[in-house]
Structures are given as C-alpha cells and as structure tokens.
Amino acid sequence: MTRDTLAARASHSLEIKHSRFLAQAASVESPDAALAFLAEVSDPAATHNCWAYRIDAQYRSNDDGELAGTAGRPILAAIDGQGFDRVVVVVTRWYGGIKLGAGGLVRAYGGCAAECLRAAPRAPLVDIAEVTVSIAFDDLGIAHSLLASLGATRLDEQYDADGVRLRVALPADGVDTMRTQLRDATRDRARLTVDSDG
C-alpha cells in the first residue's frame, strides 16, 4: 500500500447546529513538528482545539476537553482512513450553544477532518535507502550513468588505492535494480552495500 503525505497545508470548515468547526492539516516529519503546528493554529478563544497526528508508527490524539474518544480518535481515524502518513490535523470548535451528543461529536470532528484531507493535495511518500558502491576507477563513468538513470543522489565520493567509494541515496525499491545493473555493467566488479533505510 502506498502512503501519502500532504503536498501543501489544507483546511476545511463546516457549521453544525451553530457550532463552527475548522480543520487544518499539515505535513510533519516529527512529533515536535506536529506539536509546533498545533501551537501555531490553535485558537485560545475557541472552545476546543482537538488534534491527532500519524508519523509512521507514532501517533497521538487529544480530545481537548470534549467527551473522551469523541474528537481526537475520530480525527486520527480520518488520517488513517484517507491513507495519510506524516500528517497532523487540528480541528478547532467554537461552541454554538446546542449540544451535539457523543455521536454528533464523533461525526463532526471525524467528518470535518476527513473532508479536509479528501480535498487536500497529496504527495507520495518514498522510502529512501543510503548505499555505498565500491568500484574500480575504470568503472566510474558507468556507475555515474547508472546512478543518474535510477534517480540516485550522490552524497559522498572517496578515492583510495583500490578505487572509488560512492555513497548515494535512492528510492529503496530501486536498490535491487541498481545492484543487478552494476553487476552486469562492471562484470561483477562493483560492490553495493546498504547503509540505512531512511
């Protein structure tokens, strides 16, 4: 399953029984960034600023004084339901004088967050791997051509008596292709080792 994040910030507002709801969403890379976004967009004059974020396996949600489980969890469910990752959503409510009940709150918070994300511009998340390629001097031109064709980014290049060591970053799903093409192009003289998965 491919995962997406937001290509740009998004927002959506709605009114239910005189209460106004505003969902605001952003792409984030860390819990600290999610909490910074919350601090930035929260309205201290509002009745509630409820929120949730999903960053890979990390997630958190907060009902900010609403009935337990009626705001934060539905916002998180909207993030997951729309297939987003590395996203934070804050739904701010200005109370309009009519109680919505637990079911009404779940529908309002979850629905506002889901509609915000549904209309938001998406960007696919690509897992990046860092690899080291050890090659002979004679194969350097071949290696550079292959790296360019596979969308790899050169991070470092070191020369020693045995040849060249290139550190590169590329989409993780291209590592096996790179290994095969390097082996074939250099008659198995090149060595590729995976340093880390980003």
C-alpha positions in Angstrom: 0.0 0.0 0.0 1.4 3.4 -0.9 1.3 6.1 1.7 0.8 9.8 1.0 1.5 12.9 2.9 0.2 16.4 2.2 1.8 18.4 -0.7 0.6 21.6 1.0 -1.4 22.7 4.0 -5.1 22.2 3.8 -8.2 23.4 5.7 -12.0 22.8 5.7 -14.7 24.4 7.8 -18.3 23.5 8.5 -21.1 24.5 10.8 -23.3 22.1 12.7 -26.1 23.3 15.0 -24.5 26.7 15.3 -21.1 25.3 16.3 -18.3 26.2 13.9 -15.6 23.6 13.1 -12.3 24.3 11.3 -9.9 21.5 10.3 -6.4 22.5 9.5 -3.8 19.9 8.3 -0.1 19.9 7.5 2.7 17.5 6.6 5.1 16.9 9.5 8.3 14.9 10.0 8.3 14.6 13.8 6.1 14.7 16.9 7.8 18.1 17.8 6.8 19.5 14.4 3.2 18.3 14.9 3.0 20.0 18.3 4.5 23.2 16.8 1.8 23.2 14.2 -0.8 22.7 16.9 0.6 25.7 18.8 0.6 27.8 15.7 -3.0 27.2 14.6 -4.8 26.7 17.9 -7.2 29.5 18.8 -7.2 30.2 22.5 -10.6 31.9 22.2 -12.1 28.7 20.7 -14.0 26.2 22.9 -11.8 23.2 21.8 -8.7 22.6 19.7 -8.7 18.8 19.2 -6.0 17.1 17.2 -4.2 14.0 16.1 -1.1 13.1 14.2 0.3 10.0 12.5 4.1 9.8 11.8 5.0 6.2 10.7 4.3 4.0 13.7 3.9 7.0 16.1 0.5 8.6 16.7 -1.2 10.7 19.3 -4.6 12.3 19.6 -6.2 14.7 22.1 -9.9 15.5 22.8 -9.1 18.9 24.5 -12.0 18.7 26.9 -14.6 17.1 24.6 -16.1 13.8 25.7 -13.4 11.1 25.8 -12.9 9.5 22.4 -15.2 11.8 20.5 -12.7 14.1 18.9 -9.0 13.0 18.8 -9.7 9.4 17.8 -12.1 10.2 15.0 -9.5 12.7 13.7 -6.8 10.0 13.8 -9.3 7.6 12.1 -9.8 10.2 9.3 -6.0 10.4 8.8 -5.6 6.6 8.6 -8.8 6.2 6.6 -7.5 8.6 3.9 -4.2 6.7 3.7 -2.1 9.6 5.0 1.2 9.4 7.0 3.4 12.1 8.5 0.3 14.4 8.9 -1.2 16.4 11.7 -4.8 17.6 11.8 -6.2 20.2 14.2 -9.9 20.7 14.4 -11.0 23.8 16.3 -14.6 24.2 17.6 -16.4 27.3 18.5 -19.4 26.2 20.5 -22.7 27.4 19.3 -25.0 26.7 22.2 -26.5 23.4 21.2 -25.0 20.1 22.5 -24.3 17.5 19.8 -24.0 14.4 21.9 -21.2 11.8 21.7 -22.3 10.5 18.2 -22.7 14.0 16.9 -19.2 15.0 18.1 -17.6 11.9 16.5 -19.3 12.7 13.2 -18.5 16.4 13.3 -14.8 16.0 14.2 -14.2 12.9 12.1 -16.2 14.3 9.2 -14.5 17.7 9.2 -11.0 16.1 9.3 -11.9 13.6 6.6 -13.3 16.2 4.2 -10.2 18.4 4.8 -7.9 15.5 3.9 -10.1 14.3 1.0 -9.8 17.7 -0.8 -6.1 18.2 0.1 -3.2 17.9 -2.4 -1.4 14.6 -1.9 2.3 13.7 -2.3 3.5 10.1 -2.3 6.0 9.2 0.4 9.1 7.4 -0.9 11.3 5.4 1.3 15.0 6.3 0.8 17.9 3.9 1.2 21.5 5.0 1.5 24.0 2.7 -0.1 27.8 2.5 -0.7 29.1 1.5 -4.1 32.7 0.3 -4.3 34.1 0.3 -7.8 37.3 0.4 -9.8 38.4 3.7 -11.3 37.7 2.3 -14.8 34.0 1.7 -13.9 33.4 5.2 -12.5 31.7 6.5 -15.7 29.4 3.5 -15.9 28.5 4.0 -12.2 27.7 7.7 -12.6 25.4 6.9 -15.6 23.6 4.2 -13.8 23.1 6.4 -10.7 21.6 9.2 -12.8 19.2 6.8 -14.6 17.9 5.4 -11.3 17.3 8.8 -9.7 20.1 8.4 -7.1 21.6 11.4 -5.3 25.4 11.3 -4.7 26.2 12.0 -1.1 29.9 11.4 -1.0 32.8 10.2 -3.2 36.1 8.9 -1.8 39.1 7.7 -3.6 41.7 5.2 -2.4 44.3 2.9 -3.9 41.6 0.2 -4.7 39.2 2.5 -6.5 36.2 4.7 -5.6 33.6 4.5 -2.9 30.4 6.3 -3.7 27.7 7.0 -1.0 24.3 7.5 -2.6 20.7 7.9 -1.7 18.0 6.4 -3.9 14.4 5.2 -3.6 14.5 1.9 -1.6 12.7 0.0 -4.2 15.5 0.7 -6.7 18.3 -0.9 -4.7 17.9 -4.4 -6.2 17.8 -2.9 -9.7 20.9 -0.9 -9.1 22.7 -3.9 -7.7 21.8 -6.0 -10.8 22.7 -3.3 -13.3 26.0 -2.5 -11.6 26.9 -6.2 -11.5 26.1 -6.6 -15.2 27.8 -3.4 -16.4 31.0 -4.0 -14.4 31.2 -7.8 -14.9 30.6 -8.3 -11.2 33.5 -6.0 -10.1 31.3 -3.4 -8.3 30.1 -4.0 -4.7 27.0 -2.4 -3.3 26.2 -2.4 0.5 23.1 -0.9 2.0 24.0 1.7 4.8 20.5 2.6 6.0 16.9 2.8 5.2 15.5 6.4 5.5 
